[in-house]
Amino acid sequence: MASIFVELHANGSSNSLILSLTHLRSKVRPARKLEYYYYTSEKTPNAIEPLKEIRDGHIMSLSLGSPPQTIHNLLFSTGSDLVALHCGSSSQPFECIACNDEYYKKYNYSFFNPSLSNSISSEPCTNPLCANIHDTSDYYDTCTAAGCKLKDLINSKCSKPCPWFSYSYVDGAVAGVLAKDTIVINANNQHNTNQYISFGCVRSSYRMLLGLVGFGKGPLSLPSQLGFSKKGFSHCFLPFEFSSNPNVSTALILGDLATSSKEHLQFTQLLDNPRYPYFYYIGLESVTVGNKVNIPAPESLRVLSSSGKGGVIIDSATSNTHLPGPLYSDLLKAIKSMVKYSRALDMEAKTAFHLCYRVPKNNATPGGFPSITFHFLNNVSLELPPGNLFYKVAPPKKSLWPMCLIMQKMDDDDAEASAVFGSFQQQNIETVYDLQKKRIGFQPTDCVSYGKRYGLQMDIN
């Protein structure tokens, strides 16, 4: 395969986190009790959905409505608790403000047209999911905002639709209405249209060119609504070199098929965070560089504080792993002592990655770099090869590739976690979210073969 260059983005600040699809409400308000979980199906089928790789994560498709409309290029996010689809029609077109990222313009807007569905309906303001999307525990709040009179609320006679919502993200925002419609999933290789989901029908967006499918732990996420949160799901992210190839997919697996017969994996327990319950937290003991230097992780990475700080969020929509300052500095120091290539200081200044080198162009793989092993709780050791750590971030100059460590320093102001384990580091790793047993498993895997195993077509030429 010829060398492929795909520009990787880091935030302009040298110590800032890009949790690009994490709803900001988690930063400002403690969570209430989760009494609103409900499921549309008591019998959870197995399902397999294709995932494609792009620059900042992975995209998938959903089919909703009657007749079904397939919405493409939806970002798969384990760090979000919302299914948000761009909605538009000839009478009410979708509005995208400041959506100027040239990379995403090749992924054509994919809209859901509510006027073409015979089964769509708005969710009432009394629905617990309406209260959830508005970040309140009391439907009196949402129904009052919808215009209901107090006497109608007291007598349970309020029938107004859920009022408009807005979600703010680190790099944008969306606004729309909470709707409900049928969903088509590939259940046991057969289309199943007997289930409904509630979703954000987004009418306007600021800098958010793609819709998203939230796979977090909240009641609005797709696994929660379809009943998969009783079981789990798994994925196997392709190597980043395939992010320019639309003909290659990997498998997103939901249900028993994702979690059964997986005892050969290494499992680490999920940490419970009552204050921020929608994220997947795991604990980190230490990291080892090149099987030589072991760096202990601070206690905050394995023990959550009473205020909800600490732990490691595992997130599919954050590309780069982020580590707290002292651990990150020690990691860089260890790598510098082992790598003999010349530094690419100009790329470090341009990209905000802190460790870049110039590597001979004829090196097909990033040789000369150490592996890094993450030691999670429960004696789980996940060794990441150099290809999961370093990547070429610009075209070559004078037969030398600029290659950078795809990690960053954690912003101390981000309260949800002390670290984030990003999707770039999860390449060629089968990752199983066993939600019934409250654990996450890892197994290094050839993810191209993994996709073929589940019947996905691959054209890797």
SVG drawing of the C-alpha trace seen along z (x, -y; Angstrom):
<svg xmlns="http://www.w3.org/2000/svg" viewBox="-57 -31 77 49">
<polyline fill="none" stroke="black" stroke-width="0.4" points="0.0,0.0 1.3,-3.5 2.0,-5.9 -1.0,-7.9 -0.9,-11.3 -3.9,-12.5 -3.7,-15.8 -4.3,-15.3 -5.7,-18.2 -4.6,-19.3 -5.9,-22.3 -3.9,-25.4 -3.2,-25.5 -0.4,-23.4 -2.3,-22.0 -5.9,-21.9 -8.3,-19.0 -10.5,-18.3 -13.4,-16.4 -15.2,-17.4 -18.4,-15.6 -18.9,-15.8 -21.9,-17.9 -20.8,-20.7 -23.6,-20.3 -21.4,-17.7 -19.0,-20.4 -21.4,-22.7 -24.1,-20.6 -24.1,-17.5 -26.0,-14.6 -29.4,-13.6 -30.4,-10.1 -30.9,-8.1 -34.6,-7.1 -35.4,-7.7 -33.9,-4.7 -36.4,-2.9 -36.1,-0.5 -38.1,-0.1 -37.5,3.7 -37.3,6.2 -35.7,8.7 -32.4,7.2 -31.3,8.6 -27.8,8.8 -26.9,6.1 -23.9,5.4 -23.4,1.9 -20.4,0.8 -18.0,-1.9 -15.8,-3.9 -12.7,-5.8 -12.3,-9.6 -9.8,-12.1 -11.4,-12.8 -13.1,-9.5 -15.6,-7.1 -18.8,-7.4 -21.8,-5.2 -25.3,-5.3 -28.8,-5.1 -32.2,-4.5 -35.2,-6.1 -38.8,-6.8 -41.6,-5.3 -40.6,-4.8 -37.0,-4.5 -34.5,-7.3 -30.8,-6.4 -28.8,-9.1 -25.0,-8.8 -21.9,-10.2 -22.9,-10.2 -20.1,-10.5 -19.9,-7.5 -19.3,-8.8 -19.0,-6.9 -18.6,-10.3 -22.0,-11.6 -25.5,-10.6 -27.5,-12.0 -28.5,-10.8 -28.5,-14.1 -29.6,-14.1 -29.6,-17.1 -33.2,-17.7 -34.3,-19.7 -37.0,-20.1 -37.8,-22.4 -40.0,-24.6 -37.6,-24.5 -34.0,-23.9 -31.2,-22.8 -28.9,-25.7 -25.2,-25.2 -23.4,-28.3 -19.6,-28.7 -19.3,-25.2 -16.2,-25.9 -13.9,-22.9 -12.8,-21.8 -12.1,-18.3 -15.7,-17.7 -17.2,-19.3 -16.5,-16.1 -18.8,-14.3 -22.0,-15.6 -24.7,-16.7 -27.1,-13.9 -30.5,-15.1 -33.5,-13.5 -36.7,-15.0 -39.4,-14.8 -42.1,-15.7 -41.5,-12.5 -42.0,-10.2 -45.5,-8.8 -44.4,-7.7 -42.6,-10.7 -44.0,-12.5 -42.8,-15.1 -42.1,-14.0 -44.4,-15.7 -42.9,-17.9 -44.0,-15.4 -41.7,-12.7 -38.7,-12.0 -36.4,-12.2 -37.5,-15.8 -36.4,-16.6 -33.2,-14.8 -32.3,-16.7 -33.0,-20.0 -30.9,-18.8 -33.6,-19.0 -35.2,-16.3 -38.6,-18.0 -41.0,-18.0 -42.7,-21.0 -39.6,-22.9 -39.9,-21.7 -43.7,-22.0 -43.6,-25.5 -41.1,-26.4 -43.5,-24.9 -46.3,-27.2 -48.4,-24.9 -50.4,-26.5 -49.8,-25.4 -53.3,-24.1 -52.9,-21.8 -49.6,-20.5 -51.3,-19.8 -54.1,-18.0 -51.8,-16.1 -53.5,-17.8 -50.5,-19.3 -49.9,-17.9 -47.6,-20.4 -44.5,-19.2 -41.0,-19.3 -39.6,-22.8 -36.5,-23.4 -33.2,-22.3 -29.6,-23.4 -26.5,-21.4 -23.1,-23.2 -19.9,-21.4 -16.3,-22.4 -16.1,-23.2 -19.7,-24.0 -23.4,-23.8 -26.7,-22.4 -30.3,-23.3 -33.5,-21.5 -36.5,-19.5 -36.9,-16.1 -38.7,-13.8 -39.6,-10.1 -39.6,-7.7 -39.0,-4.1 -35.5,-2.9 -34.2,-0.2 -31.3,1.8 -29.5,4.8 -30.7,7.2 -29.6,10.8 -29.0,10.0 -32.7,8.9 -34.1,5.4 -36.1,4.8 -38.5,1.8 -40.5,2.5 -38.6,0.1 -38.8,-3.6 -36.1,-6.0 -36.2,-9.5 -33.6,-11.7 -32.5,-15.3 -33.9,-16.6 -31.3,-19.3 -32.6,-22.3 -29.5,-24.5 -25.8,-23.8 -22.8,-25.9 -19.6,-24.4 -21.0,-20.9 -21.0,-19.5 -21.9,-15.9 -24.7,-14.5 -23.8,-12.0 -24.9,-8.8 -24.3,-8.9 -23.2,-5.6 -22.7,-7.0 -24.4,-5.7 -27.2,-8.3 -30.9,-7.4 -30.9,-9.3 -28.1,-7.2 -28.7,-4.6 -27.7,-1.6 -29.9,-2.8 -33.0,-3.2 -32.6,0.0 -31.9,2.1 -28.2,2.8 -27.1,1.1 -28.3,4.4 -25.7,6.2 -23.1,4.1 -21.3,3.4 -17.9,3.8 -15.8,2.2 -12.4,2.7 -11.0,-0.6 -9.1,-0.3 -5.6,-1.6 -5.6,-5.4 -4.2,-4.9 -7.7,-3.8 -9.3,-7.2 -9.0,-8.2 -10.5,-5.0 -14.3,-5.0 -14.4,-1.4 -13.1,0.1 -15.4,0.6 -15.1,2.3 -17.8,3.7 -19.7,2.1 -21.4,5.0 -24.3,4.7 -25.9,7.2 -24.9,10.7 -22.8,11.2 -20.5,8.4 -19.9,9.7 -20.3,13.5 -17.2,15.8 -14.9,12.9 -13.1,14.3 -9.8,14.3 -9.8,10.5 -8.2,8.5 -11.0,6.8 -10.7,3.8 -13.7,2.6 -15.7,-0.5 -15.5,-3.1 -18.8,-4.5 -19.0,-8.3 -22.4,-9.4 -21.6,-13.0 -20.8,-12.4 -22.6,-9.1 -22.8,-9.2 -19.1,-8.6 -17.1,-5.4 -14.4,-5.6 -11.5,-3.2 -8.5,-3.4 -4.8,-3.6 -2.0,-2.3 1.1,-3.2 2.6,-3.3 5.8,-1.6 7.9,-3.0 9.8,-0.6 9.6,2.2 12.2,0.3 10.9,-2.8 7.8,-2.4 6.1,-5.6 3.5,-5.4 0.2,-7.2 -1.1,-9.6 -3.7,-8.3 -6.3,-10.6 -6.2,-8.3 -7.6,-5.3 -9.6,-6.9 -12.5,-9.3 -12.9,-12.1 -16.2,-13.1 -16.5,-15.9 -16.4,-13.5 -12.8,-14.4 -10.4,-11.7 -10.2,-8.6 -9.7,-8.0 -12.5,-8.5 -12.4,-6.1 -13.9,-8.0 -14.3,-7.2 -14.8,-10.9 -11.5,-12.2 -8.7,-11.3 -5.7,-11.9 -5.0,-10.5 -4.6,-13.2 -2.6,-12.7 -2.1,-14.9 0.9,-17.2 3.4,-15.4 2.7,-12.0 2.8,-13.4 6.1,-15.2 7.7,-12.0 6.4,-10.1 8.0,-12.6 11.3,-12.4 11.4,-8.7 10.6,-8.7 13.3,-11.4 15.9,-9.2 15.1,-6.3 14.5,-7.9 17.5,-8.9 15.8,-10.8 16.2,-14.5 13.4,-16.6 10.9,-18.4 10.6,-21.5 8.7,-23.4 6.0,-20.8 5.7,-21.0 5.1,-24.7 2.5,-24.3 0.6,-21.4 0.7,-21.8 2.0,-18.2 4.9,-18.3 7.2,-15.6 7.8,-15.4 10.7,-13.8 11.9,-13.6 11.9,-10.0 13.3,-8.7 10.6,-8.4 11.5,-4.8 10.5,-3.7 7.0,-2.1 6.3,-1.7 7.4,-4.0 10.6,-2.1 12.9,-3.4 10.1,-4.4 9.3,-2.5 6.0,-0.9 4.0,-2.2 2.1,0.1 -0.9,-1.2 -1.4,0.7 -5.0,0.4 -6.7,1.7 -7.2,5.4 -3.7,6.2 -4.7,5.3 -1.6,4.4 -2.3,3.1 0.8,2.7 0.5,0.1 2.9,0.5 4.6,-2.6 1.8,-2.8 -0.7,-3.5 1.5,-6.3 3.2,-8.2 1.9,-9.3 3.0,-11.5 1.3,-14.9 2.5,-16.6 3.9,-15.7 7.6,-14.8 10.5,-17.2 13.8,-16.1 12.7,-12.4 11.9,-12.9 8.5,-12.4 7.5,-14.6 6.0,-12.2 4.5,-13.2 3.4,-11.6 -0.4,-11.6 -0.9,-12.5 -1.4,-15.7 -1.3,-17.2 -4.6,-17.3 -6.1,-20.7 -6.3,-21.1 -9.6,-23.0 -11.5,-19.9 -13.3,-18.5 -14.7,-15.2 -11.5,-13.2 -7.8,-13.4 -7.1,-11.6 -8.8,-10.5 -7.9,-7.4 -8.5,-8.4 -9.4,-6.6 -6.0,-6.9 -4.6,-4.7 -7.4,-2.1 -6.4,-1.2 -6.3,2.6 -7.7,3.3 -11.0,5.1 -12.7,3.1 -15.6,4.7 -18.0,2.7 -19.5,5.4 -22.2,3.2 -23.9,6.1 -20.7,6.9 -19.6,3.2 -16.2,3.8 -14.2,3.0 -12.1,5.5 -9.1,5.1 -7.5,7.5 -5.0,6.5 -6.6,7.6 -6.2,7.2 -9.3,5.0 -9.4,5.5 -9.8,9.3 -12.2,8.5 -14.5,6.7 -14.3,9.5 -15.2,12.0 -18.6,10.2 -19.3,10.0 -18.1,6.5 -16.6,5.9 -13.0,4.6 -11.3,2.9 -8.0,1.9 -6.2,1.2"/>
</svg>
